[in-house]
């Protein structure tokens, strides 16, 4: 007997794995099936049906072998390669909110990851664009395998060449996407939850203009300057003496 194997994608949609023989012999043969050298039940008539909605990598992906046999003996088997790809699923998502410091001495990193078959490609969006700001950078993708599934992860962190000026403006909404080529023109994309990145930095470019002048009318005067995140206030406190001999104290406080 010579055996021919084929895979037919039905309209159900199901996938039929079928074996046929050019000379069936006598009596009519039945077929035995195995996947990756493990015996499988069913398919005695030469067809194994896989329902696409219930197909799994662990149960259906692999090398299927059918062997025809009758009371007079076995025919030669044939191997049929069945590929089952898996859509992307988040293995590690972004936090909903992350507060970081713009100081070059500080660091931060967040990780986004997807598990799929084949490996996913990770991309990032910032403020609804696909271009990350100069203040942040991604590390190369890391891929690990567990069985036939692959997990890819990527870190988002400070660009080591960035300074406070470039970092303090990158607070916005970030998210990452995992894209998998499932074959036959089908592409699957999953995305993480949105992450709101908040960047804190010290006061900068503090200037006193003539319009900012405060005339002392009480024992305690305050001038509030909001030029940092989180906001800070600059309080000018007097001791109640005349302007010529009073002692000025500058107090920085959080509000």
TINU-54226 format. One record per residue: x, y, z of N, C-alpha, C in turn; residue number from 1. Coordinates in Angstrom, 1 decimal, decimal comma, padded with zeros to 4 digits, always signed. Layout:
TINU-54226
> X; Y; Z; X; Y; Z; X; Y; Z; NUM
...
***
This chain:
TINU-54226
> +000,8; -001,2; +000,0; +000,0; +000,0; +000,0; +000,9; +001,2; +000,0; 1
> +000,5; +002,2; -000,7; +001,1; +003,5; -000,6; +000,1; +004,5; -000,1; 2
> +000,6; +005,4; +000,8; -000,4; +006,2; +001,6; -000,1; +007,7; +001,2; 3
> -001,2; +008,4; +001,0; -001,1; +009,8; +000,7; -001,8; +010,6; +001,8; 4
> -001,1; +011,6; +002,4; -001,7; +012,4; +003,4; -002,0; +013,8; +002,9; 5
> -003,1; +014,4; +003,4; -003,5; +015,7; +003,0; -004,2; +016,4; +004,2; 6
> -004,2; +017,7; +004,2; -004,9; +018,5; +005,1; -005,9; +019,4; +004,4; 7
> -007,2; +019,3; +004,7; -008,2; +020,1; +004,1; -008,9; +021,0; +005,1; 8
> -008,9; +022,3; +004,8; -009,6; +023,2; +005,7; -011,0; +023,3; +005,2; 9
> -011,9; +022,9; +006,1; -013,3; +022,9; +005,7; -014,0; +024,2; +005,9; 10
> -015,4; +024,2; +005,7; -016,1; +025,4; +005,8; -016,7; +025,6; +007,2; 11
> -016,6; +024,6; +008,1; -017,3; +024,6; +009,3; -017,0; +025,7; +010,3; 12
> -015,7; +026,2; +010,6; -014,5; +025,7; +009,9; -013,8; +024,6; +010,7; 13
> -013,6; +023,5; +010,0; -012,8; +022,4; +010,6; -011,6; +022,1; +009,7; 14
> -010,7; +021,4; +010,3; -009,6; +020,9; +009,5; -009,6; +019,4; +009,5; 15
> -009,6; +018,8; +008,3; -009,6; +017,3; +008,2; -008,2; +016,9; +007,8; 16
> -007,6; +016,0; +008,5; -006,4; +015,3; +008,2; -006,7; +014,0; +007,7; 17
> -006,4; +013,8; +006,4; -006,9; +012,6; +005,7; -005,8; +011,7; +005,1; 18
> -005,9; +010,4; +005,3; -005,0; +009,5; +004,7; -005,8; +008,6; +003,7; 19
> -005,2; +008,4; +002,6; -005,8; +007,5; +001,6; -004,7; +006,6; +001,0; 20
> -005,1; +005,4; +000,4; -004,2; +004,5; -000,1; -004,5; +004,3; -001,6; 21
> -003,5; +004,1; -002,4; -003,7; +003,9; -003,8; -004,2; +002,5; -004,1; 22
> -003,7; +001,5; -003,3; -004,2; +000,2; -003,4; -004,6; -000,3; -002,0; 23
> -005,9; -000,3; -001,7; -006,3; -000,5; -000,3; -006,0; -002,0; +000,2; 24
> -005,8; -002,9; -000,8; -005,7; -004,3; -000,4; -007,0; -004,9; +000,0; 25
> -007,0; -006,1; +000,5; -008,2; -006,8; +000,9; -008,0; -007,6; +002,1; 26
> -008,8; -007,6; +003,1; -010,0; -006,7; +003,2; -009,7; -005,3; +003,4; 27
> -010,7; -004,4; +003,4; -010,5; -003,0; +003,5; -009,7; -002,6; +004,7; 28
> -008,7; -001,8; +004,6; -007,9; -001,5; +005,8; -008,6; -000,4; +006,7; 29
> -008,1; -000,4; +007,9; -008,4; +000,7; +008,8; -007,1; +001,4; +009,1; 30
> -007,3; +002,6; +009,7; -006,1; +003,4; +010,0; -005,8; +003,7; +011,5; 31
> -004,6; +003,6; +011,8; -004,2; +003,9; +013,2; -003,4; +005,3; +013,1; 32
> -003,6; +006,1; +014,1; -003,0; +007,5; +014,1; -002,2; +007,7; +015,4; 33
> -001,1; +008,5; +015,2; -000,3; +008,9; +016,3; +000,1; +010,3; +016,0; 34
> +000,4; +011,1; +017,1; +001,0; +012,4; +017,0; +002,2; +012,5; +017,8; 35
> +003,3; +012,9; +017,2; +004,6; +012,9; +017,9; +004,8; +011,6; +018,7; 36
> +004,5; +010,5; +018,0; +004,8; +009,2; +018,5; +003,9; +008,8; +019,6; 37
> +002,8; +009,5; +019,8; +001,8; +009,2; +020,9; +000,5; +008,7; +020,2; 38
> +000,0; +007,5; +020,5; -001,2; +007,0; +019,9; -002,4; +007,9; +020,1; 39
> -003,2; +008,1; +019,0; -004,4; +008,9; +019,1; -005,6; +008,0; +018,7; 40
> -006,7; +008,3; +019,4; -007,9; +007,6; +019,1; -008,7; +008,2; +017,9; 41
> -009,5; +007,4; +017,3; -010,4; +007,9; +016,2; -009,6; +007,8; +014,9; 42
> -010,4; +008,2; +013,8; -009,8; +008,2; +012,5; -009,6; +006,9; +011,8; 43
> -010,3; +005,9; +012,2; -010,2; +004,5; +011,6; -010,5; +004,6; +010,1; 44
> -011,4; +005,5; +009,7; -011,7; +005,5; +008,3; -010,7; +006,4; +007,5; 45
> -009,7; +006,9; +008,1; -008,7; +007,6; +007,4; -008,7; +009,1; +007,6; 46
> -009,6; +009,6; +008,4; -009,8; +011,1; +008,5; -009,8; +011,4; +010,0; 47
> -009,0; +012,4; +010,4; -009,1; +013,0; +011,7; -009,5; +014,4; +011,5; 48
> -010,6; +014,8; +012,3; -011,1; +016,2; +012,1; -010,7; +017,0; +013,4; 49
> -010,1; +018,2; +013,1; -009,8; +019,1; +014,2; -010,7; +020,3; +014,0; 50
> -011,4; +020,6; +015,1; -012,3; +021,8; +015,1; -011,4; +023,0; +015,4; 51
> -011,4; +023,9; +014,5; -010,5; +025,1; +014,7; -010,7; +025,9; +016,0; 52
> -012,0; +025,9; +016,3; -012,3; +026,7; +017,6; -011,8; +026,0; +018,8; 53
> -011,5; +024,7; +018,8; -011,0; +024,0; +019,9; -009,6; +023,5; +019,7; 54
> -008,9; +023,9; +018,6; -007,5; +023,4; +018,4; -006,6; +024,1; +019,4; 55
> -005,7; +023,3; +019,9; -004,6; +023,8; +020,8; -003,3; +023,4; +020,3; 56
> -002,3; +024,2; +020,7; -000,9; +023,9; +020,4; -000,5; +022,5; +021,0; 57
> -000,8; +022,3; +022,2; -000,3; +021,1; +022,9; -001,0; +019,9; +022,4; 58
> -002,3; +020,0; +022,0; -003,0; +018,8; +021,6; -002,9; +018,5; +020,1; 59
> -002,8; +019,5; +019,3; -002,9; +019,3; +017,8; -001,6; +019,6; +017,0; 60
> -000,8; +020,5; +017,5; +000,4; +020,9; +016,7; +001,4; +019,8; +016,8; 61
> +001,9; +019,4; +015,6; +003,0; +018,3; +015,6; +002,9; +017,5; +014,4; 62
> +003,6; +016,4; +014,4; +003,7; +015,4; +013,3; +002,7; +014,3; +013,5; 63
> +001,7; +014,3; +012,7; +000,7; +013,2; +012,7; +001,1; +012,1; +011,8; 64
> +000,9; +010,9; +012,2; +001,3; +009,7; +011,4; +000,1; +008,8; +011,3; 65
> -000,2; +008,4; +010,1; -001,3; +007,4; +009,9; -000,7; +006,1; +009,3; 66
> -001,2; +005,0; +009,7; -000,7; +003,7; +009,2; -001,9; +002,8; +008,9; 67
> -002,1; +002,4; +007,6; -003,2; +001,5; +007,3; -002,8; +000,1; +007,6; 68
> -003,9; -000,7; +008,0; -003,6; -002,1; +008,3; -004,9; -002,9; +008,1; 69
> -004,7; -004,2; +007,7; -005,8; -005,1; +007,7; -005,3; -006,5; +008,3; 70
> -006,1; -007,5; +008,1; -005,8; -008,8; +008,7; -004,5; -009,4; +008,1; 71
> -004,1; -008,8; +006,9; -002,9; -009,4; +006,3; -001,6; -008,6; +006,6; 72
> -001,8; -007,5; +007,3; -000,6; -006,7; +007,7; -000,8; -005,2; +007,6; 73
> +000,3; -004,6; +007,9; +000,3; -003,1; +007,9; +001,0; -002,5; +006,6; 74
> +000,5; -001,4; +006,1; +001,1; -000,7; +005,0; +002,1; +000,3; +005,6; 75
> +002,7; +001,0; +004,7; +003,7; +002,1; +005,1; +002,9; +003,3; +005,6; 76
> +003,5; +003,9; +006,6; +002,8; +005,1; +007,2; +003,3; +006,3; +006,5; 77
> +002,6; +007,4; +006,7; +002,9; +008,7; +006,2; +002,8; +009,7; +007,3; 78
> +003,7; +010,7; +007,3; +003,7; +011,8; +008,2; +003,1; +013,0; +007,7; 79
> +002,2; +013,7; +008,4; +001,5; +014,9; +008,0; +001,8; +015,9; +009,1; 80
> +002,4; +017,1; +008,6; +002,8; +018,1; +009,6; +001,6; +019,1; +009,8; 81
> +001,2; +019,2; +011,0; +000,1; +020,1; +011,4; +000,6; +021,2; +012,2; 82
> +000,4; +022,4; +011,7; +000,9; +023,6; +012,5; -000,3; +024,4; +013,1; 83
> -000,3; +024,5; +014,4; -001,3; +025,2; +015,1; -000,6; +026,4; +015,7; 84
> -001,0; +027,6; +015,3; -000,4; +028,9; +015,8; -001,4; +029,4; +016,9; 85
> -000,8; +030,1; +017,8; -001,6; +030,6; +019,0; -001,5; +032,2; +019,0; 86
> -002,7; +032,8; +019,2; -002,7; +034,2; +019,3; -002,0; +034,7; +020,5; 87
> -001,6; +036,0; +020,4; -000,9; +036,6; +021,5; -001,7; +036,8; +022,8; 88
> -001,1; +036,6; +023,9; -001,8; +036,8; +025,2; -000,7; +037,6; +026,1; 89
> -001,2; +038,5; +026,8; -000,3; +039,3; +027,7; +000,3; +038,3; +028,8; 90
> +001,6; +038,3; +028,9; +002,2; +037,6; +030,0; +002,7; +038,6; +031,1; 91
> +002,9; +039,9; +030,7; +003,2; +040,9; +031,6; +002,8; +042,2; +031,1; 92
> +001,8; +042,9; +031,9; +001,3; +044,1; +031,4; +001,9; +045,3; +032,1; 93
> +001,6; +046,5; +031,6; +002,1; +047,7; +032,2; +001,2; +048,2; +033,4; 94
> +001,8; +048,8; +034,4; +001,0; +049,4; +035,5; +000,1; +050,5; +034,9; 95
> -001,0; +050,7; +035,6; -001,9; +051,8; +035,1; -001,3; +053,1; +035,3; 96
> -000,6; +053,3; +036,4; +000,1; +054,6; +036,6; +001,5; +054,4; +037,2; 97
> +002,4; +055,2; +036,7; +003,8; +055,1; +037,1; +004,4; +056,5; +037,3; 98
> +004,9; +056,8; +038,5; +005,5; +058,0; +038,8; +007,1; +057,9; +038,8; 99
> +007,8; +058,6; +038,1; +009,2; +058,5; +038,0; +009,9; +059,9; +038,2; 100
> +011,2; +059,9; +038,4; +011,9; +061,1; +038,6; +012,8; +061,4; +037,5; 101
> +012,9; +062,7; +037,0; +013,6; +063,0; +035,8; +015,1; +063,1; +036,1; 102
> +015,6; +063,1; +037,3; +017,0; +063,3; +037,6; +017,8; +062,2; +037,0; 103
> +018,9; +062,5; +036,3; +019,8; +061,5; +035,6; +020,3; +060,4; +036,6; 104
> +020,3; +060,7; +037,9; +020,8; +059,7; +038,9; +019,7; +058,7; +039,1; 105
> +018,5; +058,9; +038,8; +017,4; +058,0; +039,0; +017,2; +057,1; +037,8; 106
> +016,6; +056,0; +038,0; +016,3; +055,1; +036,9; +014,9; +054,5; +037,1; 107
> +014,3; +054,0; +036,0; +013,1; +053,3; +036,1; +013,0; +052,3; +034,9; 108
> +012,2; +051,3; +035,0; +012,0; +050,4; +033,9; +010,6; +049,7; +034,1; 109
> +009,9; +049,5; +033,0; +008,7; +048,7; +033,0; +008,8; +047,7; +031,9; 110
> +008,2; +046,5; +032,1; +008,3; +045,4; +031,2; +006,9; +045,1; +030,6; 111
> +006,9; +044,9; +029,3; +005,7; +044,4; +028,7; +006,0; +043,0; +028,0; 112
> +005,1; +042,1; +028,1; +005,4; +040,8; +027,5; +004,2; +040,1; +026,9; 113
> +004,4; +039,2; +025,9; +003,4; +038,4; +025,3; +003,8; +037,0; +025,1; 114
> +002,9; +036,1; +025,2; +003,1; +034,7; +024,9; +002,3; +034,3; +023,7; 115
> +002,9; +033,5; +022,8; +002,2; +033,2; +021,5; +003,0; +032,1; +020,8; 116
> +002,5; +031,7; +019,7; +003,2; +030,9; +018,7; +002,8; +031,3; +017,3; 117
> +003,7; +031,7; +016,5; +005,2; +032,0; +016,8; +005,3; +033,2; +017,6; 118
> +006,6; +033,6; +017,8; +006,9; +034,8; +018,7; +006,2; +036,0; +018,2; 119
> +005,8; +036,8; +019,2; +005,2; +038,1; +018,8; +006,2; +039,2; +018,6; 120
> +005,9; +040,2; +017,9; +006,7; +041,4; +017,7; +006,1; +042,5; +018,6; 121
> +006,9; +043,1; +019,4; +006,4; +044,2; +020,3; +006,7; +045,6; +019,7; 122
> +005,7; +046,4; +019,9; +005,8; +047,8; +019,5; +005,2; +048,7; +020,6; 123
> +005,6; +049,9; +020,6; +005,1; +050,9; +021,7; +004,5; +052,1; +021,0; 124
> +003,5; +052,6; +021,8; +002,9; +053,9; +021,3; +003,0; +054,9; +022,5; 125
> +003,2; +056,1; +022,2; +003,3; +057,2; +023,1; +002,5; +058,4; +022,7; 126
> +001,5; +058,7; +023,6; +000,6; +059,9; +023,2; +000,0; +059,7; +021,9; 127
> -000,5; +058,4; +021,6; -001,2; +058,0; +020,4; -000,3; +058,1; +019,1; 128
> +001,0; +058,1; +019,3; +001,9; +058,0; +018,1; +002,8; +056,8; +018,3; 129
> +003,5; +056,4; +017,2; +004,3; +055,2; +017,3; +005,8; +055,6; +017,4; 130
> +006,0; +056,8; +017,8; +007,4; +057,3; +018,0; +007,6; +057,7; +019,4; 131
> +008,6; +057,0; +020,1; +008,8; +057,3; +021,5; +009,7; +058,6; +021,6; 132
> +009,5; +059,3; +022,7; +010,2; +060,6; +022,8; +011,7; +060,3; +023,1; 133
> +012,6; +061,3; +022,9; +014,0; +061,1; +023,1; +014,4; +060,7; +024,5; 134
> +013,5; +061,1; +025,5; +013,9; +060,8; +026,9; +013,8; +059,4; +027,3; 135
> +013,1; +058,5; +026,5; +012,9; +057,1; +026,9; +013,4; +056,3; +025,8; 136
> +013,7; +055,0; +026,1; +014,3; +054,1; +025,1; +013,8; +052,7; +025,4; 137
> +013,8; +051,8; +024,4; +013,5; +050,4; +024,7; +014,7; +049,5; +024,6; 138
> +014,7; +048,5; +025,4; +015,8; +047,5; +025,3; +015,5; +046,4; +024,3; 139
> +016,5; +045,7; +023,8; +016,2; +044,6; +022,8; +015,2; +043,6; +023,4; 140
> +014,4; +043,0; +022,5; +013,4; +042,0; +023,0; +014,1; +040,7; +023,5; 141
> +013,6; +040,2; +024,6; +014,1; +038,9; +025,1; +013,1; +037,9; +024,9; 142
> +013,5; +036,7; +024,3; +012,6; +035,6; +024,0; +013,0; +034,4; +024,8; 143
> +012,0; +033,8; +025,4; +012,2; +032,5; +026,1; +011,1; +031,5; +025,6; 144
> +011,4; +030,2; +025,6; +010,5; +029,2; +025,1; +010,1; +028,3; +026,2; 145
> +008,8; +027,9; +026,2; +008,3; +026,8; +027,1; +007,5; +025,9; +026,2; 146
> +008,1; +024,7; +025,9; +007,4; +023,8; +025,0; +007,5; +024,5; +023,6; 147
> +006,3; +024,6; +023,0; +006,2; +025,2; +021,6; +005,8; +026,6; +021,7; 148
> +005,5; +027,2; +022,9; +005,1; +028,5; +023,0; +006,3; +029,4; +023,3; 149
> +006,3; +030,7; +022,8; +007,4; +031,6; +023,0; +006,8; +032,8; +023,8; 150
> +007,6; +033,3; +024,8; +007,3; +034,5; +025,5; +008,3; +035,6; +025,2; 151
> +007,9; +036,7; +024,7; +008,8; +037,8; +024,4; +008,5; +039,0; +025,4; 152
> +009,5; +039,6; +025,9; +009,4; +040,7; +026,8; +010,3; +041,9; +026,3; 153
> +009,9; +043,1; +026,7; +010,8; +044,2; +026,3; +010,6; +045,3; +027,4; 154
> +011,7; +045,9; +027,7; +011,8; +046,9; +028,8; +011,7; +048,3; +028,2; 155
> +011,0; +049,2; +028,9; +011,0; +050,6; +028,6; +011,7; +051,3; +029,8; 156
> +012,7; +052,2; +029,4; +013,5; +052,8; +030,5; +014,0; +054,1; +030,0; 157
> +014,7; +054,8; +030,9; +015,3; +056,1; +030,5; +016,4; +055,9; +029,5; 158
> +016,4; +056,8; +028,5; +017,5; +056,9; +027,6; +018,7; +057,4; +028,4; 159
> +019,8; +056,6; +028,4; +021,0; +057,0; +029,2; +021,6; +058,3; +028,8; 160
> +021,3; +058,7; +027,5; +021,9; +059,9; +027,0; +021,0; +061,1; +027,2; 161
> +019,9; +060,9; +027,9; +018,9; +062,0; +028,0; +019,2; +062,8; +029,3; 162
> +018,8; +064,1; +029,4; +019,0; +064,9; +030,5; +017,7; +065,3; +031,1; 163
> +017,7; +066,1; +032,2; +016,4; +066,4; +032,9; +015,5; +067,2; +031,9; 164
> +016,1; +068,0; +031,1; +015,3; +068,8; +030,2; +014,4; +067,9; +029,2; 165
> +015,0; +066,9; +028,7; +014,3; +066,0; +027,8; +013,4; +065,0; +028,5; 166
> +013,7; +064,7; +029,8; +012,9; +063,7; +030,5; +011,6; +064,3; +031,0; 167
> +011,7; +065,6; +031,4; +010,5; +066,1; +032,2; +009,3; +066,3; +031,2; 168
> +009,5; +066,2; +029,9; +008,4; +066,5; +029,0; +007,8; +065,2; +028,5; 169
> +008,2; +064,0; +029,0; +007,8; +062,8; +028,4; +006,6; +062,1; +029,1; 170
> +006,1; +062,8; +030,1; +004,9; +062,3; +030,8; +003,7; +062,2; +029,9; 171
> +003,1; +061,1; +029,8; +002,0; +060,9; +028,8; +001,4; +059,5; +029,0; 172
> +000,7; +059,1; +028,0; +000,0; +057,8; +028,0; +000,9; +056,9; +027,1; 173
> +001,3; +055,7; +027,6; +002,0; +054,7; +026,9; +001,2; +053,4; +026,9; 174
> +001,5; +052,6; +025,8; +001,0; +051,2; +025,8; +001,9; +050,4; +024,8; 175
> +001,9; +049,1; +025,0; +002,7; +048,2; +024,1; +001,7; +047,3; +023,4; 176
> +002,1; +046,8; +022,2; +001,3; +045,9; +021,4; +002,2; +044,7; +021,0; 177
> +001,5; +043,6; +021,0; +002,1; +042,3; +020,5; +001,5; +041,9; +019,2; 178
> +002,2; +041,7; +018,2; +001,6; +041,3; +016,9; +002,2; +039,9; +016,5; 179
> +001,3; +039,0; +016,1; +001,7; +037,7; +015,7; +001,2; +037,4; +014,3; 180
> +002,1; +036,8; +013,4; +001,8; +036,4; +012,1; +001,3; +034,9; +012,2; 181
> +000,0; +034,7; +012,1; -000,6; +033,4; +012,2; -000,6; +032,6; +011,0; 182
> -000,1; +033,2; +009,9; +000,0; +032,5; +008,6; -001,3; +032,6; +007,8; 183
> -001,2; +032,3; +006,5; -002,3; +032,4; +005,6; -002,9; +033,8; +005,6; 184
> -002,0; +034,8; +005,7; -002,5; +036,2; +005,7; -003,2; +036,7; +006,9; 185
> -003,2; +035,9; +008,0; -003,9; +036,3; +009,2; -002,9; +036,9; +010,2; 186
> -003,2; +038,0; +010,8; -002,3; +038,7; +011,8; -003,2; +039,0; +013,0; 187
> -002,6; +038,7; +014,2; -003,3; +039,0; +015,4; -002,5; +040,0; +016,2; 188
> -003,2; +041,0; +016,8; -002,6; +042,0; +017,6; -003,3; +042,2; +018,9; 189
> -002,6; +042,1; +020,0; -003,1; +042,4; +021,3; -002,3; +043,6; +021,9; 190
> -003,0; +044,3; +022,8; -002,3; +045,5; +023,4; -002,5; +045,4; +024,9; 191
> -001,5; +046,1; +025,6; -001,6; +046,2; +027,0; -002,6; +047,2; +027,5; 192
> -002,8; +047,3; +028,8; -003,5; +048,4; +029,3; -002,7; +049,7; +029,1; 193
> -003,3; +050,8; +029,1; -002,6; +052,1; +029,0; -001,9; +052,4; +030,3; 194
> -000,7; +052,9; +030,2; +000,1; +053,4; +031,4; +000,2; +054,9; +031,3; 195
> -000,1; +055,5; +032,4; +000,1; +057,0; +032,5; +001,4; +057,2; +033,2; 196
> +002,4; +057,8; +032,5; +003,7; +058,0; +033,1; +003,7; +059,5; +033,6; 197
> +004,0; +059,6; +034,9; +004,1; +060,9; +035,5; +005,6; +061,2; +035,9; 198
> +006,1; +062,3; +035,4; +007,5; +062,6; +035,6; +007,6; +063,8; +036,6; 199
> +008,3; +063,5; +037,7; +008,6; +064,6; +038,7; +009,9; +065,2; +038,5; 200
> +010,0; +066,5; +038,8; +011,3; +067,1; +038,6; +011,3; +068,4; +039,6; 201
> +012,5; +068,8; +039,9; +012,7; +070,0; +040,8; +012,3; +071,3; +040,1; 202
> +012,1; +072,3; +040,9; +011,8; +073,6; +040,3; +012,9; +074,1; +039,3; 203
> +012,5; +074,8; +038,3; +013,5; +075,3; +037,3; +013,1; +076,6; +036,8; 204
> +014,1; +077,4; +036,3; +013,8; +078,7; +035,7; +012,9; +079,6; +036,6; 205
> +013,3; +079,7; +037,9; +012,6; +080,6; +038,8; +013,0; +082,0; +038,5; 206
> +012,1; +082,9; +038,3; +012,5; +084,3; +038,0; +011,5; +085,2; +038,8; 207
> +012,0; +086,3; +039,4; +011,2; +087,3; +040,0; +011,1; +088,5; +039,1; 208
> +009,9; +088,8; +038,7; +009,7; +090,0; +037,9; +009,1; +091,1; +038,7; 209
> +009,1; +092,3; +038,2; +008,6; +093,4; +038,9; +007,1; +093,2; +039,2; 210
> +006,4; +092,6; +038,3; +005,0; +092,3; +038,6; +004,7; +091,3; +039,7; 211
> +005,8; +090,6; +040,1; +005,7; +089,6; +041,1; +005,9; +090,2; +042,5; 212
> +006,3; +091,5; +042,6; +006,6; +092,1; +043,8; +005,4; +092,1; +044,8; 213
> +005,7; +091,7; +046,0; +004,6; +091,7; +047,0; +005,0; +092,7; +048,1; 214
> +004,1; +093,7; +048,4; +004,3; +094,7; +049,4; +003,9; +094,1; +050,7; 215
> +004,8; +094,2; +051,8; +004,5; +093,7; +053,1; +003,3; +094,4; +053,7; 216
> +002,2; +093,7; +054,0; +001,1; +094,3; +054,6; +000,7; +093,6; +055,9; 217
> +001,4; +092,5; +056,2; +001,2; +091,8; +057,4; +002,5; +091,2; +057,9; 218
> +002,4; +090,4; +059,0; +003,6; +089,8; +059,5; +004,1; +088,6; +058,6; 219
> +003,2; +088,0; +057,8; +003,5; +086,9; +057,0; +003,0; +087,1; +055,6; 220
> +004,0; +087,1; +054,7; +003,6; +087,2; +053,2; +004,1; +086,0; +052,5; 221
> +003,4; +085,6; +051,5; +003,8; +084,4; +050,7; +003,7; +084,7; +049,2; 222
> +004,6; +084,2; +048,5; +004,6; +084,3; +047,0; +004,7; +082,9; +046,5; 223
> +003,6; +082,4; +045,8; +003,5; +081,0; +045,4; +004,0; +080,9; +043,9; 224
> +005,0; +080,1; +043,6; +005,5; +079,9; +042,3; +005,3; +078,4; +041,9; 225
> +004,4; +078,1; +040,9; +004,1; +076,8; +040,5; +004,9; +076,5; +039,2; 226
> +006,1; +076,0; +039,3; +007,0; +075,7; +038,1; +007,6; +074,4; +038,2; 227
> +007,0; +073,5; +038,9; +007,6; +072,1; +039,0; +006,4; +071,1; +039,2; 228
> +006,7; +069,9; +039,0; +005,8; +068,8; +039,2; +006,4; +067,8; +040,1; 229
> +005,8; +067,5; +041,3; +004,5; +068,1; +041,8; +004,8; +069,6; +042,1; 230
> +003,7; +070,4; +042,2; +003,9; +071,9; +042,4; +004,6; +072,1; +043,8; 231
> +005,4; +073,2; +043,8; +006,0; +073,6; +045,0; +005,7; +075,1; +045,2; 232
> +005,8; +075,5; +046,5; +005,6; +076,9; +046,8; +006,8; +077,5; +047,4; 233
> +007,0; +078,8; +047,1; +008,1; +079,5; +047,7; +007,5; +080,5; +048,6; 234
> +007,7; +080,4; +049,9; +007,2; +081,3; +050,9; +008,2; +082,2; +051,4; 235
> +007,9; +083,5; +051,4; +008,8; +084,6; +052,0; +008,2; +085,0; +053,3; 236
> +008,9; +084,7; +054,4; +008,4; +085,0; +055,7; +009,2; +086,1; +056,4; 237
> +008,5; +087,0; +056,9; +009,1; +088,1; +057,7; +008,9; +087,9; +059,2; 238
> +009,7; +088,7; +059,9; +009,6; +088,6; +061,4; +008,8; +089,8; +061,9; 239
> +008,2; +090,6; +061,1; +007,4; +091,7; +061,5; +008,1; +093,0; +061,7; 240
> +009,4; +093,0; +061,5; +010,1; +094,3; +061,7; +010,1; +095,1; +060,5; 241
> +010,7; +096,4; +060,5; +010,6; +097,2; +059,4; +011,4; +096,6; +058,2; 242
> +011,1; +097,1; +057,0; +011,7; +096,5; +055,8; +013,2; +096,7; +055,8; 243
> +013,8; +097,7; +056,4; +015,2; +098,0; +056,4; +016,0; +097,0; +057,3; 244
> +015,4; +096,6; +058,4; +016,1; +095,8; +059,3; +015,5; +094,4; +059,4; 245
> +014,5; +094,1; +058,6; +013,9; +092,8; +058,9; +014,8; +091,6; +058,4; 246
> +014,6; +090,5; +058,9; +015,3; +089,3; +058,6; +014,4; +088,4; +057,7; 247
> +014,9; +088,2; +056,4; +014,1; +087,4; +055,5; +014,5; +085,9; +055,5; 248
> +013,5; +085,1; +055,5; +013,8; +083,7; +055,5; +013,0; +083,1; +054,3; 249
> +013,6; +082,2; +053,6; +013,0; +081,5; +052,4; +012,7; +080,1; +052,8; 250
> +011,5; +079,7; +052,6; +011,0; +078,4; +053,0; +010,4; +077,7; +051,8; 251
> +010,9; +076,6; +051,4; +010,3; +075,8; +050,3; +009,4; +074,8; +050,9; 252
> +008,2; +074,7; +050,5; +007,2; +073,8; +051,0; +006,4; +073,1; +049,9; 253
> +005,9; +071,9; +050,2; +005,0; +071,2; +049,2; +003,6; +071,6; +049,4; 254
> +002,9; +071,7; +048,3; +001,5; +072,0; +048,5; +000,7; +071,0; +047,7; 255
***
